[in-house]
Structures are given as structure tokens and as C-alpha cells.
Amino acid sequence: MMSEAILRNQVIQKAWEDPSFKKRLLSDPKAALQEALGVIIPDSVTLKAVEEGSNEFYLVIPPSPTSDVLKATAAPRGSW
């Protein structure tokens, strides 16, 4: 199984090198990943792809480890 970091790096590299993939990734990320890399994201997972500008930085805050939602839906890291 591919690690989350390796997958993320592959997706970013491909988006930099392939404008049509990048466009598809931004408009329909699940389909783009499946078509280009064979990665299937379940319907129960919401996936959003955004492009940072040179003067932007996105900080993603995950659910709190004490959150009831996280406890009920926790899965091993790296799996979808």
C-alpha cells in the first residue's frame, strides 16, 4: 500500500507537469486520482483539491483526537 506522503508527492508532481491532470484534479479530484493513478477513494470520503497561490498557505486542522466523530470513524492512517 502506498503511503499518504508518497501519494501526495506523486499527485503534486503530476499536477505541476500535466496541466490537463491539474485541471481535472481541481474540478473532480476523485476521478482524477482514479484515472491517472488507479487510486479509488470511497464515496464516504470527501476529497477537495485546492491550489495555493504564491502568497497563500492553507492550514488543515484535523478532528480533535477527543472528538466523538473521530472515535466512531477512526481508521488506520494511510488507508482510505
N, C-alpha and C positions, 0 to 999 in steps of 0.2 A: 504494500500500500504506500502511496506517495505521501510524504509529509506535507503538512499545511504550508510550511515555509517554502518548500521546493515548488509546490503548485503555484503559490502566489508569485514567486520569482519567474516561473515559466510564463504565466499569464501576462505579467507586466512586460517581459521581454518581447513576447509575441505582439502585444498591443503597440509597442514602440516601433516594431519592424513591419507590421502589416496593418495599414490604415483601414482596410475593409473589416478585419477582425476587430479592431478597436471600435469601429462604428457599431458593429453587431454586439460587442460586449457591453457598450453603453446603453444600447436600446433593448437588448434581450440577453442578459448575462448567462442564464441557464442554457439557452440554446447555443450560444457562442462557445461555451465550455464543452458542451457535448459534441458539437460539430468539429471543433478544432482539436480537442484533446481527449475526447471519449469519456469525459467526466460527467456523470449523471448526478444531478442534485435533486433530492426528493421534493415532491410538491409541498411537503410540510415545512420546508426551509425557504425563507425569503432571502433572495440574493440581490444586492444592489451594487452596481458598479458606478463609481463617480470619478471624474478626472480633476485632480488638483491643478490649480494654476500656480504660476511661479511664486506668487505671494500668498498662497493659501496652504493650510495644513489641517487635515481632518483628524480629530482625535475620537476614536470609537471607545465608548465606555461599555464594557460588557455587564451583564446582570450581576448583581451582588452575590457572592457565594452564600449569603444567608437568605437569599430570595427563595420563596416557596416555588416560584416558577422554575428556577434553575434546578432545585432539588427534584422536582417532578419530571423534568425533561433532560436531566444531565446525561450526556453521552461521552464516551472517551474522546479526548482531543484528537483531531486529525481525521475523524470519521464524519461523514455527512449523514 
